[in-house]
Amino acid sequence: MNLQGLTRQLSFSLESRAREGLLVSGVGWSLVFCFGAAYACYYLSSIAKKPQLVIGSESFCRFLRDHCPVVTEIYYPTVWCWEGRVQTLLRPFITDRPYVQYRNELITATDGGQILLDWFDNHDSVHYPDSSTRPTILLLPGLTGTSRESYILHMIQQSKALGYRCVVFNYRGVGGENLLTPRTYCAANTEDLQTVVHYIHSLYPSAPFMASGVSMGGMLLLNYLGKTGKDTPLKAAVIFSAGWNAFKSADSLEKPVNWFLFNYYLTTCLQSSVTRHRHMFDKQCNMNLVMKAKTIREFDKQFTSVMFGYRTIDDYYADASPCRRLKRIGIPVLCLNSLDDVFSPDHAIPVEIAKQNPNVALILTSYGGHIGFLEGLWPRKCTYMDRVFGQFVQAVFEHGSKIFNT
C-alpha cells in the first residue's frame, strides 16, 4: 500500500472513531439529561412541599400567615441531602459557626447548685438602644448541647440583626462549670428553668421576653409551660425538633440503624458529661452500670431516673413527655417538627391534642430530620429552621398583640 492510500485509510479510521465518540457522548449526555429531568420531577412533586399547619385558633393562624409567612411557603430541602438522617448528620459539619462573644454568669439554684448563663447583650443594638426594654430571648440547647452549638449561634446571629438580647441556659455540668451539688438535668424537672426565667425577668422586668428550645431543650420548655400555664413572664415560645413522647423516641432511636448513627454516640456523650463529676454521684447511683450503658434508655434507667427520684424509667419517661401537658400551655407557642425525624417519629406528634389548644401551632415538614432543615445547594448560612425562628420572634415582639386580636 502506498503512502497516499495509507493516509486515506488513517483519515477514514479517525473520522469513524470521532463519529462513534460523538454518538457515545451524545447518548451519555442524553442519559444524564433524562436522569436529571426525572430527579427534578420527583423532587418537585414528592420532596419540596408546603408544611402542614396545625392550629386550633383561626386568629393565631392568620397572625402567622400575615407576620410569619415562612410557615406557609414551600420548603425546598437541599436537593442532594433531603433525607432526614442525612440532614441530621450533616448539619453540624455543613453550617457555619458565627462568632459570638458571650458574657458568662453563674447564678445559684434552689438546691445550692450553680447554673451557667451565657449572655449576648447586643449593646450595639440600633433598634433597641435602651437595655431595660431590649427584647430578650432565652435559648435552651439540646440534650448535651451548650452555647457553642451551631444552631444556637445561628439563632443569636438572627437576633443580633433584629436588635434583640439572648441568654443561653447551659444545663448543669455541661458548660464547664463545677457541680456544687449531686444533680445534673433532665427533660422533666423544670426547677432550674423556672429559676432562670424569673432571674432574667427580675433583671429586665420591662423587656419583652421569649424563649426558644431545641430538641430536649424544647421538651423541657414545653413541660415548663405546661406546668405554669399563663403564670410565666414569657410572652411566647418557639420549639424545634422536640421529642413529644419519650417512649416512642427511645423506641425509634433503638432501631439498629438509628442506634448505630445516633443513639450510641449520644449515650457516650452523656457518660462523658458525668464522668468529670463522678465522685458526686457515687452515693446516688451505681456508676459502673451507668458507664456500661449502650443506649440513652439504659443511661436514663441507671442515672437520670434515679437522680431525680423516679421509681422506674417508665415513670420518668411518662413525666418527661410534653404531649401530656400540651393542653395546659397558656401562651402562644410555635413548634417545628419534621415528619422524618427519627428522634421524634411522626406517629408521636400530638396533632389532635394541639388542635384543642388555641395557643399552640404545629409546623410539620415532610423532610428536614432532627435539627436539620437544610435548604439551598450549599446550606452554610441559613436554614429553614433559622428563618422560622427569625420571623416568629420578630412577629411576636413587634406584632404580638395581634395574635388573638386579628
C-alpha positions as CSV (number, residue, x, y, z in Angstrom):
1,M,0.0,0.0,0.0
2,N,1.4,3.4,-1.0
3,L,1.6,6.4,1.3
4,Q,-1.5,8.1,-0.1
5,G,-3.6,5.0,0.4
6,L,-2.4,4.7,4.0
7,T,-3.2,8.3,4.7
8,R,-6.8,7.9,3.3
9,Q,-7.3,4.8,5.5
10,L,-6.0,6.5,8.6
11,S,-8.1,9.6,7.9
12,F,-11.2,7.3,7.4
13,S,-10.4,5.5,10.7
14,L,-10.1,8.7,12.7
15,E,-13.4,10.1,11.2
16,S,-15.1,6.8,12.2
17,R,-13.8,7.0,15.7
18,A,-14.8,10.6,16.0
19,R,-18.4,9.8,14.9
20,E,-18.5,6.9,17.3
21,G,-17.2,9.2,20.1
22,L,-19.8,11.8,19.3
23,L,-22.5,9.2,19.3
24,V,-21.4,7.7,22.6
25,S,-21.0,11.2,24.1
26,G,-24.5,12.2,22.9
27,V,-26.0,9.1,24.4
28,G,-24.2,9.8,27.6
29,W,-25.4,13.3,27.8
30,S,-29.0,12.2,26.9
31,L,-28.9,9.8,29.8
32,V,-27.6,12.4,32.2
33,F,-30.3,14.8,31.0
34,C,-33.1,12.2,31.3
35,F,-31.9,11.3,34.8
36,G,-31.7,14.9,35.8
37,A,-35.2,15.7,34.5
38,A,-36.7,12.6,36.2
39,Y,-35.0,13.5,39.5
40,A,-36.2,17.1,39.2
41,C,-39.7,15.9,38.6
42,Y,-39.5,13.6,41.6
43,Y,-38.0,16.3,43.8
44,L,-40.6,18.9,42.9
45,S,-43.6,16.5,43.2
46,S,-42.6,14.5,46.3
47,I,-39.9,16.3,48.3
48,A,-40.5,20.0,48.0
49,K,-43.8,20.7,49.8
50,K,-45.6,23.2,51.9
51,P,-45.5,22.3,55.6
52,Q,-48.6,21.2,57.4
53,L,-50.0,23.9,59.6
54,V,-51.9,22.6,62.6
55,I,-53.5,25.3,64.7
56,G,-56.6,25.3,67.0
57,S,-57.1,29.0,66.6
58,E,-58.1,30.8,63.4
59,S,-56.7,34.1,64.7
60,F,-53.3,32.5,65.5
61,C,-53.3,31.1,62.0
62,R,-54.0,34.5,60.4
63,F,-51.3,36.0,62.6
64,L,-48.7,33.5,61.3
65,R,-49.8,34.0,57.6
66,D,-49.5,37.7,57.9
67,H,-46.3,38.1,60.0
68,C,-44.5,34.8,59.7
69,P,-45.1,33.8,56.1
70,V,-42.2,31.3,56.0
71,V,-44.5,28.7,57.7
72,T,-46.8,28.7,54.6
73,E,-44.1,28.6,52.0
74,I,-42.8,25.6,50.2
75,Y,-39.8,24.1,52.0
76,Y,-37.1,23.1,49.4
77,P,-34.7,20.7,51.2
78,T,-31.2,20.7,49.9
79,V,-31.5,18.6,46.7
80,W,-28.6,16.3,47.4
81,C,-29.3,15.6,51.1
82,W,-33.0,15.8,51.8
83,E,-33.4,12.5,53.7
84,G,-33.8,13.1,57.5
85,R,-30.9,11.1,58.9
86,V,-28.5,12.6,56.3
87,Q,-29.7,16.1,57.2
88,T,-29.3,15.4,60.9
89,L,-25.8,14.1,60.4
90,L,-24.6,16.8,58.1
91,R,-25.9,20.0,59.6
92,P,-23.2,20.3,62.3
93,F,-20.5,20.0,59.6
94,I,-22.0,22.0,56.8
95,T,-23.4,25.1,58.5
96,D,-21.0,27.8,59.6
97,R,-20.4,28.8,63.2
98,P,-20.8,32.6,63.5
99,Y,-18.5,34.2,66.1
100,V,-20.3,35.2,69.3
101,Q,-18.7,36.7,72.3
102,Y,-20.6,35.8,75.5
103,R,-20.7,37.3,78.9
104,N,-20.6,34.4,81.4
105,E,-22.6,34.5,84.7
106,L,-23.1,31.9,87.4
107,I,-26.4,32.0,89.4
108,T,-27.4,30.0,92.4
109,A,-30.1,27.3,92.1
110,T,-32.7,26.4,94.7
111,D,-30.7,23.4,96.0
112,G,-27.5,25.4,96.3
113,G,-26.1,24.3,93.0
114,Q,-24.9,26.7,90.2
115,I,-26.3,27.4,86.8
116,L,-24.1,28.9,84.0
117,L,-25.7,31.5,81.7
118,D,-24.1,32.8,78.6
119,W,-25.3,36.3,77.7
120,F,-25.2,38.0,74.3
121,D,-26.2,41.5,75.5
122,N,-26.2,43.2,72.0
123,H,-25.1,46.5,73.3
124,D,-24.8,47.8,69.8
125,S,-28.5,47.3,69.1
126,V,-29.7,50.1,66.9
127,H,-33.4,49.2,67.1
128,Y,-33.4,48.9,70.9
129,P,-30.6,51.0,72.4
130,D,-32.3,51.1,75.8
131,S,-31.1,47.9,77.6
132,S,-34.0,47.9,80.0
133,T,-36.6,47.4,77.3
134,R,-34.5,45.4,74.8
135,P,-36.4,42.3,73.8
136,T,-34.8,39.2,75.3
137,I,-34.7,35.6,74.1
138,L,-33.8,32.6,76.4
139,L,-32.2,29.8,74.4
140,L,-32.3,26.1,75.5
141,P,-29.9,23.8,73.7
142,G,-30.4,20.1,73.0
143,L,-29.5,17.0,75.2
144,T,-25.8,17.5,75.5
145,G,-25.6,20.9,73.8
146,T,-24.1,24.2,75.0
147,S,-24.0,27.8,73.9
148,R,-21.4,26.8,71.2
149,E,-23.8,24.7,69.1
150,S,-24.1,25.9,65.6
151,Y,-27.9,26.2,65.8
152,I,-27.6,28.3,68.9
153,L,-25.1,30.6,67.2
154,H,-27.4,31.0,64.2
155,M,-30.3,32.0,66.5
156,I,-28.1,34.6,68.1
157,Q,-27.0,35.9,64.7
158,Q,-30.6,36.3,63.7
159,S,-31.4,38.0,67.0
160,K,-28.4,40.3,66.7
161,A,-29.6,41.6,63.3
162,L,-33.0,42.3,64.8
163,G,-31.6,44.1,67.8
164,Y,-32.5,41.5,70.5
165,R,-30.6,40.2,73.5
166,C,-30.1,36.5,74.0
167,V,-29.3,34.3,77.1
168,V,-28.2,30.7,76.7
169,F,-29.2,28.4,79.6
170,N,-26.4,25.8,79.9
171,Y,-27.5,22.7,81.8
172,R,-25.7,21.8,84.9
173,G,-22.4,20.1,84.3
174,V,-22.1,20.6,80.5
175,G,-20.9,24.2,80.3
176,G,-17.5,23.6,82.0
177,E,-18.6,24.8,85.5
178,N,-18.2,22.6,88.6
179,L,-21.1,20.9,90.2
180,L,-21.7,22.0,93.8
181,T,-24.5,19.5,94.4
182,P,-25.0,16.0,93.1
183,R,-27.5,16.9,90.4
184,T,-27.5,17.5,86.7
185,Y,-30.6,18.0,84.5
186,C,-33.4,16.2,82.7
187,A,-36.4,16.9,80.4
188,A,-39.0,16.6,83.2
189,N,-37.5,18.7,86.1
190,T,-38.2,22.3,85.4
191,E,-36.9,23.9,88.6
192,D,-33.7,25.2,87.1
193,L,-35.5,26.6,84.1
194,Q,-38.0,28.4,86.4
195,T,-35.1,29.8,88.4
196,V,-33.5,31.1,85.2
197,V,-36.7,32.6,83.7
198,H,-37.6,34.5,86.9
199,Y,-34.0,35.7,87.3
200,I,-33.8,37.1,83.8
201,H,-37.2,38.7,84.2
202,S,-36.1,40.3,87.5
203,L,-33.2,42.0,85.8
204,Y,-35.3,43.4,82.9
205,P,-38.9,43.5,84.0
206,S,-39.8,46.0,81.3
207,A,-38.2,44.0,78.4
208,P,-40.4,41.7,76.3
209,F,-39.3,38.1,77.0
210,M,-39.5,35.0,74.8
211,A,-37.8,31.5,74.9
212,S,-36.7,29.0,72.3
213,G,-36.0,25.3,73.0
214,V,-34.3,22.8,70.7
215,S,-34.7,19.0,71.0
216,M,-34.5,18.1,74.7
217,G,-34.5,21.9,75.4
218,G,-37.8,22.0,73.6
219,M,-39.2,19.2,75.7
220,L,-38.0,21.0,78.9
221,L,-39.5,24.3,77.8
222,L,-42.8,22.7,76.8
223,N,-43.0,20.9,80.2
224,Y,-42.3,24.1,82.0
225,L,-45.1,25.9,80.0
226,G,-47.5,23.1,80.6
227,K,-46.9,23.4,84.4
228,T,-47.1,27.2,84.6
229,G,-49.9,27.8,82.1
230,K,-50.3,31.6,81.9
231,D,-48.3,32.2,85.1
232,T,-45.0,32.9,83.3
233,P,-43.2,36.2,82.3
234,L,-42.6,34.7,78.9
235,K,-44.6,36.3,76.1
236,A,-44.3,33.4,73.7
237,A,-42.0,30.4,72.8
238,V,-40.7,28.7,69.7
239,I,-39.8,25.0,69.8
240,F,-37.7,23.0,67.3
241,S,-37.5,19.2,66.9
242,A,-38.9,18.4,70.3
243,G,-39.4,14.8,71.3
244,W,-43.1,14.7,72.1
245,N,-43.3,11.2,73.6
246,A,-40.1,9.9,75.3
247,F,-41.2,6.2,75.0
248,K,-41.6,6.4,71.2
249,S,-38.5,8.5,70.8
250,A,-36.5,5.8,72.7
251,D,-38.1,3.0,70.6
252,S,-37.2,4.8,67.3
253,L,-33.6,5.5,68.4
254,E,-33.1,1.9,69.3
255,K,-33.7,0.6,65.8
256,P,-30.4,-0.8,64.5
257,V,-29.5,1.9,62.0
258,N,-30.6,4.7,64.3
259,W,-28.7,3.2,67.2
260,F,-25.6,3.0,65.2
261,L,-25.9,6.5,63.8
262,F,-27.2,8.4,66.8
263,N,-28.1,6.5,70.0
264,Y,-24.7,5.1,70.9
265,Y,-22.9,8.3,70.2
266,L,-25.3,10.4,72.4
267,T,-25.0,7.8,75.1
268,T,-21.3,8.2,75.2
269,C,-21.7,12.0,75.3
270,L,-24.0,11.7,78.3
271,Q,-21.5,9.4,80.0
272,S,-18.7,11.9,79.3
273,S,-20.7,14.7,80.8
274,V,-21.0,12.9,84.2
275,T,-17.5,11.3,84.2
276,R,-15.9,14.5,85.3
277,H,-18.2,14.7,88.3
278,R,-18.4,11.0,89.0
279,H,-17.3,11.4,92.7
280,M,-20.5,13.5,93.2
281,F,-22.8,10.6,92.1
282,D,-21.2,7.5,93.6
283,K,-23.6,7.5,96.6
284,Q,-26.7,8.0,94.5
285,C,-26.2,5.7,91.5
286,N,-24.3,2.6,90.5
287,M,-21.8,4.5,88.3
288,N,-20.3,1.2,87.0
289,L,-23.7,0.4,85.5
290,V,-24.1,4.0,84.2
291,M,-20.8,3.8,82.4
292,K,-21.8,0.4,80.8
293,A,-25.0,1.8,79.2
294,K,-25.2,1.3,75.5
295,T,-28.4,3.3,74.9
296,I,-30.0,6.5,76.1
297,R,-32.7,4.5,77.7
298,E,-30.2,2.4,79.7
299,F,-28.4,5.6,80.8
300,D,-31.7,7.2,81.9
301,K,-32.6,4.0,83.8
302,Q,-29.4,3.8,85.7
303,F,-28.7,7.5,86.2
304,T,-31.4,10.1,85.2
305,S,-34.4,8.4,86.7
306,V,-32.5,7.5,89.9
307,M,-31.1,11.0,90.4
308,F,-34.5,12.7,90.1
309,G,-36.3,10.2,92.4
310,Y,-38.4,8.3,89.9
311,R,-39.5,4.8,90.9
312,T,-38.9,3.4,87.4
313,I,-37.7,4.5,84.0
314,D,-41.3,4.4,82.8
315,D,-42.3,6.9,85.4
316,Y,-39.6,9.2,84.3
317,Y,-40.4,8.9,80.6
318,A,-44.1,9.5,81.3
319,D,-43.3,12.7,83.2
320,A,-40.8,13.8,80.6
321,S,-43.2,13.6,77.6
322,P,-44.5,17.0,76.7
323,C,-47.6,15.6,75.0
324,R,-49.2,15.1,78.4
325,R,-49.1,18.8,79.2
326,L,-49.8,20.3,75.8
327,K,-53.4,21.2,76.7
328,R,-52.4,23.4,79.6
329,I,-50.0,25.7,77.8
330,G,-51.2,29.2,78.3
331,I,-49.0,31.4,76.0
332,P,-48.5,31.3,72.1
333,V,-46.1,28.5,71.1
334,L,-44.9,27.6,67.7
335,C,-43.5,24.1,67.3
336,L,-41.5,23.0,64.2
337,N,-41.0,19.2,63.6
338,S,-40.1,17.1,60.6
339,L,-42.1,14.0,59.8
340,D,-38.9,12.1,59.1
341,D,-37.2,12.9,62.4
342,V,-36.1,9.6,64.0
343,F,-35.8,11.4,67.4
344,S,-39.5,12.3,67.3
345,P,-41.3,9.9,64.9
346,D,-44.3,11.3,63.1
347,H,-46.8,9.0,64.9
348,A,-45.7,10.5,68.2
349,I,-46.6,14.1,67.3
350,P,-49.8,15.1,69.2
351,V,-51.7,16.6,66.3
352,E,-55.2,16.1,67.7
353,I,-54.2,17.4,71.2
354,A,-52.6,20.5,69.6
355,K,-55.9,21.3,67.8
356,Q,-57.6,21.6,71.2
357,N,-55.3,24.4,72.5
358,P,-55.7,27.8,70.7
359,N,-52.2,28.8,72.0
360,V,-50.4,26.0,70.1
361,A,-49.3,25.9,66.4
362,L,-47.5,22.9,64.9
363,I,-45.5,23.3,61.7
364,L,-44.8,19.9,60.2
365,T,-42.4,19.5,57.2
366,S,-42.2,16.3,55.3
367,Y,-38.4,16.3,55.4
368,G,-35.7,18.0,57.4
369,G,-34.6,15.5,60.0
370,H,-33.7,16.4,63.6
371,I,-32.4,20.0,63.8
372,G,-31.6,19.8,60.1
373,F,-33.9,21.7,57.8
374,L,-31.1,22.4,55.4
375,E,-32.0,24.3,52.2
376,G,-30.2,25.6,49.2
377,L,-27.4,24.0,47.2
378,W,-24.7,24.6,49.8
379,P,-26.6,25.4,53.0
380,R,-23.9,27.0,55.2
381,K,-25.5,30.2,56.2
382,C,-29.3,29.9,56.9
383,T,-31.6,27.0,57.3
384,Y,-35.4,26.8,57.1
385,M,-35.3,26.5,60.9
386,D,-33.3,29.7,61.2
387,R,-35.9,31.5,59.1
388,V,-38.8,30.3,61.1
389,F,-37.0,31.4,64.3
390,G,-36.2,34.9,63.0
391,Q,-39.6,35.6,61.5
392,F,-41.6,34.3,64.6
393,V,-39.6,36.1,67.2
394,Q,-39.8,39.4,65.2
395,A,-43.6,38.8,64.7
396,V,-44.1,38.3,68.4
397,F,-42.0,41.2,69.6
398,E,-43.4,43.7,67.0
399,H,-47.0,42.4,66.5
400,G,-47.7,40.1,69.4
401,S,-50.8,41.9,70.5
402,K,-52.5,40.8,67.2
403,I,-52.1,37.1,67.8
404,F,-55.6,36.7,69.3
405,N,-57.0,40.0,68.0
406,T,-56.9,39.5,64.3
